[in-house]
Each structure stands twice: as C-alpha cells, then as structure tokens.
Amino acid sequence: MKVRLGQQGDTCVDNSGTDGPYVLVSSVFEGGAYRVQPGQRVMFQHGSLREVVDEEKESCGCPPAAAKGMSFRLPRAKAWRRCPSRPQVLPARQPRRRCR
C-alpha cells in the first residue's frame, strides 16, 4: 500500500497488488468510509470521501529519490585492542590534602 498527501489535503491511496486485502478509508470529519479494492488507486480530493477520483493516473507514495550530491568518505574505525586476559589492578589513589 502507498499513500501520498498533497498540500491541499489531496490524498492518494494505492492498494497495489491484486491478491492483497481491501483497504478501508474512513473520515473522522465527514463520517462514512470508502473501500479501496486490491489493485485500485484512488485520489480523495481535499481529503474528502465525497470527492473521489477513481483510477488516479499519478503514482502514490514517496517521490523518487533525489540525485546524490557530493559524497564524502568516512574514515574507517580503528581496530580495538585486545583486552588482557586478567583485569589490570590500578594503584589506589592517595587522598588529596586540603590547604588551609
């Protein structure tokens, strides 16, 4: 399923695939529902279930990816040092003296 939303609220729903389930589109504002059959693409103009364009010509979903601009190579991470088999015991710190 693909969905595209336009600036004026135009909503395109593409229920691609002929063996899939139907999609039920409902409206909170108007009430009612519209059943989009498998393989059907419709446009709800201004987001209204009352203004439906069946057999929408434009594709729904995300627009094609933009061409890549400049690319930069990232440096490879340095290999981790192997941990010693025994944990190292660090010398205890001496408490600091306060000056008066």
C-alpha positions as CSV (number, residue, x, y, z in Angstrom):
1,M,0.0,0.0,0.0
2,K,1.2,3.5,-0.8
3,V,-0.2,6.8,0.4
4,R,0.6,10.4,-0.8
5,L,-0.7,13.6,0.8
6,G,-0.8,16.9,-1.1
7,Q,-0.7,20.4,0.2
8,Q,-4.4,21.0,-0.3
9,G,-5.3,17.7,1.6
10,D,-5.5,15.6,-1.6
11,T,-4.9,12.1,-0.5
12,C,-3.8,9.3,-2.9
13,V,-4.2,5.7,-1.8
14,D,-2.7,2.9,-3.9
15,N,-3.7,-0.6,-2.9
16,S,-1.1,-2.3,-5.1
17,G,-1.2,-6.0,-5.7
18,T,-4.2,-8.0,-6.9
19,D,-4.1,-10.6,-4.2
20,G,-4.0,-8.3,-1.2
21,P,-6.8,-7.4,1.1
22,Y,-9.0,-4.3,0.6
23,V,-8.2,-1.0,2.4
24,L,-10.9,0.7,4.3
25,V,-10.5,4.5,4.4
26,S,-12.7,6.4,6.9
27,S,-13.2,10.1,7.7
28,V,-13.4,11.5,11.2
29,F,-14.8,14.8,9.9
30,E,-17.4,13.6,7.4
31,G,-18.2,10.1,8.6
32,G,-18.6,7.3,6.3
33,A,-16.0,5.0,4.7
34,Y,-14.6,4.1,1.3
35,R,-13.3,0.6,0.3
36,V,-10.2,0.6,-1.9
37,Q,-10.1,-2.7,-3.7
38,P,-6.8,-4.7,-4.4
39,G,-5.1,-3.2,-7.4
40,Q,-7.0,0.1,-7.2
41,R,-5.5,3.6,-6.9
42,V,-7.8,6.5,-5.9
43,M,-7.4,10.2,-5.0
44,F,-9.5,11.8,-2.3
45,Q,-9.6,15.4,-3.4
46,H,-9.2,17.8,-0.4
47,G,-9.2,14.7,1.8
48,S,-12.9,14.2,1.2
49,L,-14.6,10.8,0.8
50,R,-17.2,12.6,-1.3
51,E,-14.8,13.8,-3.9
52,V,-13.1,10.6,-5.2
53,V,-11.2,10.2,-8.4
54,D,-11.1,6.6,-9.3
55,E,-8.2,5.3,-11.5
56,E,-5.8,8.0,-10.4
57,K,-3.0,8.5,-13.0
58,E,-0.1,9.8,-10.8
59,S,1.6,7.3,-8.6
60,C,1.2,7.4,-4.9
61,G,3.9,7.1,-2.2
62,C,7.2,8.8,-1.9
63,P,8.6,10.7,-4.8
64,P,11.7,9.2,-6.4
65,A,15.0,9.8,-4.6
66,A,16.8,12.9,-5.5
67,A,20.2,12.7,-7.2
68,K,23.1,12.4,-4.8
69,G,25.2,15.5,-4.4
70,M,28.8,15.5,-3.1
71,S,29.8,12.4,-1.2
72,F,32.4,12.2,1.5
73,R,34.3,9.1,2.6
74,L,34.2,8.5,6.3
75,P,37.3,7.3,8.0
76,R,37.4,3.6,9.0
77,A,37.2,2.8,12.6
78,K,40.5,1.7,14.2
79,A,40.7,-1.8,15.4
80,W,40.0,-2.4,19.1
81,R,42.9,-3.5,21.2
82,R,42.5,-6.9,22.6
83,C,41.6,-6.9,26.3
84,P,44.1,-8.6,28.6
85,S,43.1,-12.0,29.9
86,R,43.3,-10.8,33.5
87,P,42.0,-7.4,34.5
88,Q,44.7,-4.9,35.5
89,V,44.7,-3.7,39.0
90,L,45.4,0.0,39.1
91,P,47.1,1.5,42.2
92,A,44.8,3.2,44.6
93,R,44.8,7.0,44.6
94,Q,46.1,8.9,47.5
95,P,43.6,11.3,49.1
96,R,44.3,14.9,48.4
97,R,45.3,17.2,51.2
98,R,43.4,20.4,51.6
99,C,45.4,23.6,52.1
100,R,44.5,25.9,54.9
